[in-house]
Amino acid sequence: MASNLEQLLRRLNLPYAICPVEPVSDEAVEAYRRWIAEGRQAGMAYLEKYDAVRANPELLLPGARSMLIVAFPYRSEAEIELPIALYARGRDYHDVVREYLNPILAEIPGDSRICVDSAPLRERYWAAKAGLGQIGLNNQLFVPGFGSYCFIATVLTTTQLPPYRPFEFQNADPCGECRRCIDACPGKCIPADGSAIDARSCISYITIEHRGPLPAGLRLRSIYGCDVCQQVCPLNRDIKPTHIPEFAPSDAIKTLTLAKIGNMTQESFSAIFRGSPIKRTKLTGLLRNLNQLATK
């Protein structure tokens, strides 16, 4: 690896791994196809597309030979009143991660592509395969030192980079006999075998991706997303907070209350949540969620 690239990666001070590009295992491909066939993707029809690409990353970038996979921790220690998922309290991670990785891209010869939850790439699969972390029962990737509060970004490149495996794990299963996430999940969407989340009853899906009325009788703890399976997990104890300032809550988010959201206009919504992941649910979705909040 070029010395400039190594220096940039060290300067980022982020966990990363490098692995060769190859097809996804037959077992993982079939598991994903079963998940789709069973309808557990709910209304996320985009997950049904590009089956061949998901099975072979080289189809995303012809000639791709290596993957650089970087974990971006996002858990901020700043407290806010608003009940929203931790990942959504700062700037939109799609933008932030690209800003951090663009200088890396400039140091890699050949063609490269940044993927940040924006392409049919099996991010957690590759991160686990490369030794960046382990996938738990709640289907989250657990990165040593930072737990599951991490975004995963991948740089596909036609340049062959030397493989780098940051962690070796003694146990293939990080959860053991623990079932706290399964028991605590408000939507009961985590199967006992940890095979795949059922998005149809996942509160994160329901409050963010779902369009239209909420299920009758549903009482929410959050108006955007859900962190319950992460909050109860022992693997998330004593982890480091993020050192990335863009993931800390903005001043507008810090002072925002449920009452203010209840009276929010489209103009104020657009101003406050510009550059925020929360814009994804739109004002109508946020008000819909607020109306079924359990504390109302």
Helices and strands as residue ranges (DSSP letters): H 3-12, E 16-20, H 26-37, G 45-48, H 51-55, G 57-59, E 66-73, G 86-88, H 93-106, E 112-115, H 123-129, E 134-135, E 141-142, E 150-157, H 180-184, G 199-201, H 203-204, I 205-209, H 228-231, G 234-236, G 245-247, H 251-254, H 258-262, H 266-272, G 277-281, H 282-291
